[in-house]
Amino acid sequence: MAITPDGKVGYVINGLADSVTPINLSDNIAGTSIPTGHFPVAVTFTPDGKTAYIGNGLAGTVTPINVASGKALKAIKVGSGTRTYPGAIAVTPDGKTALVALRGSDKVIPINVATNKAGKPITVGLSPFAIVITPDSKKAYVTNTRGSSVSPIDLVKHKALPAIKVGDNPSAIAISPDGKTVYAASDYNYRVQGTITPVRTYQTPAGLYCREFQQTIVVAGQPQQGYGTACRQPDGSWRVVN
């Protein structure tokens, strides 16, 4: 959901219905839903509140909407359908450019707000997910979930700068009001990974085949080891016995 800068209207995404619904926030009454592209996943408004941009995840398009009339304008092609998945959208504070993160690629697409034309793709890291823009509209920062990094973008030169390594799967990002500090949050810094290595195989007096194993588990980057025994059951499955 997103709310116009004047706080009067909210847009709610209806992903499975391929539409957005405007809500009059003075009385909380929903208006007529506005058709979008297939599976909308993101919505944002221009600073003047005149235009909404909807990222259509499974269509490879962005739908501009005239907020005053409630009418969708011609869709803007930014990718190739499900392979690119246009997700997060952010508009520069000066209202000149909308940036679209293509989560299924390594690209951010700039859109000229005045013409609603897509510009040359900007290459960032793998799976760009979230975008913030500095107050002076000169720089953007994009989280790259599969790249475990954040890519700064020089919006004057329309060029990505060297990526900044962060934690695994950075998905959320925020910028301080003065534009001097950016914060990126990672989902899986504490994920659990591990391996199991068979140590010895033997047959019990009852005829079961068993294996002793050594297990290495990595929790928050710290390896931990454990040991156990698993025996093969008559149905072919394995059951840990100690």
C-alpha positions in Angstrom: 0.0 0.0 0.0 1.1 3.6 -0.6 -0.4 6.9 0.3 -0.4 10.2 -1.6 2.0 12.9 -0.2 -1.1 15.0 0.8 -2.4 12.0 2.8 -5.8 12.0 1.1 -5.7 8.8 -0.9 -4.3 5.3 -0.4 -3.7 2.7 -3.1 -4.0 -1.0 -2.2 -2.5 -3.6 -4.4 -4.7 -6.5 -5.5 -2.1 -9.0 -6.7 -4.4 -11.8 -7.7 -7.0 -9.4 -9.2 -4.5 -7.5 -11.4 -5.6 -4.2 -10.0 -5.2 -1.5 -7.4 -8.0 0.0 -5.2 -8.0 3.6 -4.3 -9.2 4.5 -0.8 -10.5 7.9 0.3 -8.7 8.3 3.6 -11.1 11.0 4.9 -13.9 8.5 5.2 -12.1 5.2 4.5 -14.3 4.3 1.6 -12.9 2.3 -1.3 -13.3 3.5 -4.8 -13.5 1.6 -8.0 -10.5 -0.7 -8.6 -8.2 0.3 -11.4 -6.9 -2.4 -13.8 -3.1 -2.9 -13.9 -0.8 -5.5 -15.5 -0.5 -9.1 -14.3 0.2 -9.5 -10.6 1.0 -6.0 -9.3 3.5 -6.1 -6.5 4.6 -2.5 -5.9 3.1 1.0 -5.8 4.5 4.4 -5.3 3.5 8.0 -6.0 5.3 11.0 -7.5 6.1 13.7 -5.0 3.3 15.9 -6.4 0.8 13.1 -5.9 -0.4 13.3 -9.5 0.9 10.0 -10.8 1.1 6.5 -9.3 3.4 3.8 -10.6 2.5 0.1 -10.3 5.1 -2.6 -10.8 3.5 -5.6 -12.5 5.6 -8.6 -11.3 4.5 -11.1 -13.9 4.0 -8.8 -16.9 7.4 -7.1 -17.1 5.7 -3.7 -17.1 5.0 -0.7 -15.0 1.5 0.9 -15.1 1.2 4.7 -14.6 -2.1 5.9 -13.2 -3.5 9.4 -13.3 -4.5 9.9 -9.7 -7.0 12.7 -10.3 -9.0 10.7 -13.0 -8.3 7.2 -11.6 -7.4 6.1 -15.1 -4.5 3.8 -16.0 -2.2 5.1 -18.7 -0.3 3.1 -21.3 1.9 0.4 -19.6 5.7 0.9 -19.7 7.7 -2.1 -20.9 10.7 -2.6 -18.5 11.4 -6.3 -18.8 10.5 -9.6 -20.3 7.7 -10.9 -18.1 8.3 -13.4 -15.4 12.0 -13.5 -16.0 12.6 -9.9 -14.8 9.8 -9.3 -12.2 9.6 -5.6 -11.8 9.3 -5.1 -8.0 10.3 -2.1 -6.0 9.7 1.4 -7.4 11.1 4.7 -6.1 10.7 8.2 -7.4 13.4 10.8 -7.0 12.4 13.7 -4.7 12.7 16.1 -7.6 9.9 14.1 -9.3 11.9 13.6 -12.5 12.8 9.9 -12.5 11.2 6.6 -11.3 13.5 3.8 -10.6 12.3 0.2 -11.1 14.2 -2.8 -9.6 13.9 -5.9 -11.8 14.2 -8.7 -9.2 14.7 -11.4 -11.7 17.8 -9.8 -13.2 20.6 -7.5 -12.3 19.1 -4.3 -13.7 17.4 -1.1 -12.5 15.3 0.7 -15.1 14.9 4.5 -15.0 11.6 5.9 -16.2 11.3 9.6 -17.3 8.3 10.8 -15.4 7.6 13.6 -17.8 7.3 11.2 -20.8 6.7 7.8 -19.1 9.5 6.4 -21.3 11.9 3.7 -20.0 15.6 4.6 -20.2 18.8 2.6 -20.5 19.0 -0.2 -17.9 21.5 0.3 -15.1 23.4 -2.9 -14.1 23.6 -3.5 -10.4 24.0 -6.7 -8.4 21.9 -9.9 -8.6 18.2 -9.7 -7.7 17.8 -6.0 -6.9 15.0 -5.8 -4.3 14.6 -2.4 -2.6 15.6 1.2 -3.4 16.2 4.4 -1.6 17.1 7.8 -3.0 19.0 10.7 -1.4 17.1 13.9 -0.8 19.1 15.8 -3.5 18.0 13.2 -6.1 21.7 12.6 -7.1 22.2 9.1 -5.8 20.2 5.9 -5.2 21.0 2.8 -3.2 19.7 -0.7 -4.2 19.8 -3.9 -2.2 20.9 -7.0 -4.2 19.5 -10.0 -2.4 21.4 -12.7 -4.2 24.5 -10.6 -4.4 24.6 -9.9 -0.6 25.4 -6.3 -1.4 24.1 -2.8 -1.9 24.7 -0.9 -5.2 25.0 2.9 -5.1 23.8 4.5 -8.3 25.0 7.9 -9.6 21.8 9.3 -10.9 23.5 12.2 -12.6 25.7 9.9 -14.7 23.1 7.0 -14.7 25.8 4.6 -13.6 26.2 2.1 -10.8 29.2 2.5 -8.5 31.1 -0.4 -6.9 28.8 -2.5 -4.8 29.1 -2.5 -1.0 29.2 -6.0 0.7 26.6 -6.5 3.4 25.0 -9.5 5.1 23.2 -12.3 3.3 20.0 -11.5 1.5 19.6 -7.8 2.1 15.9 -7.0 1.6 15.1 -3.8 3.4 16.9 -0.4 3.1 16.3 3.0 4.7 18.1 6.4 4.4 18.5 9.1 7.0 16.6 12.3 6.5 19.8 14.2 5.7 20.8 11.5 3.2 24.2 10.9 4.9 23.6 7.3 6.1 21.9 4.3 4.5 20.9 1.2 6.5 20.4 -2.2 4.9 18.8 -5.1 6.8 19.5 -8.8 5.9 17.1 -11.6 6.3 19.4 -14.6 6.6 22.4 -13.6 8.6 21.4 -16.3 11.2 20.5 -19.0 8.8 21.5 -22.6 9.7 23.5 -24.6 7.2 25.2 -28.0 7.7 26.6 -31.2 6.3 26.4 -34.9 7.3 29.4 -37.2 6.8 29.1 -41.0 7.2 31.8 -42.3 9.5 31.2 -46.1 9.8 28.7 -48.5 8.4 27.9 -51.8 10.1 25.1 -54.4 10.5 23.3 -55.1 13.7 22.6 -58.6 15.1 19.0 -57.9 14.0 20.2 -57.5 10.4 19.7 -53.7 10.2 22.3 -51.7 8.3 23.4 -48.7 10.4 25.7 -45.8 9.9 27.5 -43.6 12.4 27.7 -40.0 11.2 29.3 -36.7 12.0 27.2 -33.6 11.5 28.6 -30.1 11.1 26.1 -27.3 11.6 26.9 -23.6 10.9 24.8 -21.2 12.9 25.3 -17.5 12.4 28.7 -18.3 10.8 29.9 -20.5 13.8 30.5 -24.2 13.1 29.2 -26.7 15.6 29.6 -30.5 15.5 27.4 -33.4 16.5 27.5 -37.2 16.2 24.8 -39.8 15.8 23.7 -43.2 14.3 21.0 -43.8 11.7 19.7 -47.3 10.8 18.0 -48.3 7.6 14.4 -49.4 8.1 12.6 -52.3 6.2 10.8 -49.7 4.0 14.1 -48.2 2.9 14.0 -45.1 5.0 16.6 -44.1 7.5 15.9 -43.4 11.2 18.2 -41.7 13.7 18.5 -44.0 16.7 20.9 -41.9 18.8 
